[in-house]
């Protein structure tokens, strides 16, 4: 009888432990990406990157959080320098259309402002989870595959119009990632049937004036620090509603 009791007790503890593991796996699942934008200019006939902005973003179950960076142009006499600084983090409830901005990425961060947004809102700074513009494609030509760091990427060249100006673009796709809430250009991704991971666009008449955007897919799981942030900021949303 004692042995039977020990077996039942062990089984009960094992079930509880297994359920805890499953719950933790669900809680920390989500997308972590880094969005990198590079702007180019010509210096002494050489194409030179002059602005490089890197911003992280997180997504889980209709909630998005993004780092917000600001470009600062500093002038000292005839010299001008560029400084990129993080000015906060934005929490978006994509279902309720509520936004909260914090001064740091912490479960104890100070809330700086809260407001409503819509599907047409264009946010300044950070990853824009809504209203990402995908320009209609005029042409789409598949190029040979390329391999980078043992990952095979598909490539294509495309053309499109922006404000009546003819643009061309070089596209690099990751087909090992089947679905993502982070889309550089959904129309181009749909054209290939894979995630657009890198997009270089430039006006045909001035190809030196190019802009690169790259999505680095970091992880499908959150570290404990980010789990704490999501938990705390969701609680704050219940305390500071926008109804």
Secondary structure, DSSP 8 states (H G I E B T S, - for coil): -HHHHHHHHHHHHHHHHHHHHHHHHHHTEEEEEEEEEEEEEEETTEEEEEEEEEEEEEEETTEEEEEEEEEEEEEETTEEEEEEEEEEEEEEETTTTEEEEESSSSTT--EEEEEE--TT---SSS---S------EEEEEEEEEEEETTEEEEEEEEEEEETTEEEEEEEEEESS----S--S-HHHHHHHTSEEEEEEEEETTEEEEEEEEEEEEEEEE--HHHHHHHHHHHHHHHHS---
